[in-house]
Amino acid sequence: MTFNALVVEKNGESEVSVAVQPLDGDQLPPGNVTVAVEYSTINYKDGLCMRAGGGLVRKYPHVPGIDFAGTVESSDDSRYHPGDKVVLTGWRVGEAHWGGYSQKARVNADWLVPLPEGLTPKQSMAIGTAGFAAILAIVALEDHGLKPDQGEVLVTGASGGVGSIATAILANLGYEVAAVTGRPETADYLKSLGASRIVAREEIDTVSKRPLESETWAGCVDAVAGGMLARVLGQLKYGASVAAVGLAGGAALPTSVIPFLLRGVNLLGIDSVMQPFAQRVRAWQRLSGDLPLEKLDAMIRQVTLTEVPALGAQILKGRIKGRIVVDVNA
C-alpha cells in the first residue's frame, strides 16, 4: 500500500523541510481504523506544524493536517466498517499523531465521527476545525442566554476561517452580526455571509484606559484574544458572554476583573481538541442544519498537497480569507 503524503522532516536543530513523498502502509502509526482520506484543510495549527519552532510537533518525520474526511478502508472496531464516511478533527491528530495531509490515515476509532447527513466530505472539510470551533462557541453563547433579539453580536477575526463560519451561522439564525476585520477589502465578502456591519480592527484592538465602556455587544465570538478581547470585555452588555476561540492577537489578556464584577459578564473558553463524542455529534448536527451551504461553498478555495506549505506560511500571517480545502488525491 503505497500512497502520497506531505512529510515534515527535521534538518538540524532549527530547520525543517516539507515536501510530498511516497510512503508505505507499514509506516502508518498505530490505530484500529484505516481511512482513505479524500479532503483535509488548512488551520493555524497546521501552519505551526510545518515550520521550525512551532512548538506542536515533537517527533519527526511527521505528517501534519489536523482535520480530514474520507472513507473507512479497514476497521478493527465494530462501530465502523469499510465504506463508512467519517470526519476527524482534534485529538492532537496532525500534531502528536500523523494527520490528514495524506492519502491514507490510521487512527483510533474513538477520534472519528460519522459524516453528518447532508454534508459531503469536501463540505465537511470546508467546515473543519474552524467551523467546529465556531459552532461550539455559538452553542456556548446560547447556553448562557444569548438570543437574537438582544442586540449585535461581535465576531472578531471575521474574515478568517472561524470568523467566516461564525458570521454565516449567526446571520442565518437571525442574529445581527458586527464583523471585525483588519482587511477592508473583505467587507463585501463578510456582508455576503450576512454581516450587518463592518468594524475596522483599529477601532477595537487597542486597550482602553477605562475598564468599562458603553454597553454595546450582546455577545462575541472572539478568535483574536490579546488587547482586542480585553477591550470587548469592557463593552459587553450586562450579563453578556464572549466565547474565546483563538489567540491570533496573542495569549496575554491585559484586563481587570471589573467587567466580571460590575457587569456580570462571562468569558467562555472553547476547546475543540478534546471534546467528547456526544458533544461532537451535537456540534456536527448543528453545523449541518444551521450553516447555509451556499454560503459555505462561497468560502471555499480548493488546493493540492503541493500548495499546502506556502499556504501554511500565509495563514500564520493572517493572509487567508475563508476556507481552504485540500484535495489530497489531486
Secondary structure, 3 states (H helix, E strand, C coil): CEEEEEEEEEECCCEEEEEEEEEEHHHCCCCCEEEEEEEEECCHHHHHHCCCCCCCCCCCCECCCCEEEEEEEEECCCCCCCCCEEEEECCCECCCECCCCECEEEECHHHEEECCCCCCHHHHHHHHHHHHHHHHHHHHHHHCCCCHHHCCEEECCCCCHHHHHHHHHHHHCCCCEEEEECCHHHHHHHHHHCCCEEEEHHHCCCCCCCCCCCCCEEEEEECCCHHHHHHHHCCEEEEEEEEECCCCCCCCCCCCCHHHHHCCCEEEECCCCCCCHHHHHHHHHHHHHHCCHHHHHHHEEEEEHHHHHHHHHHHHCCCCCCEEEEECCC
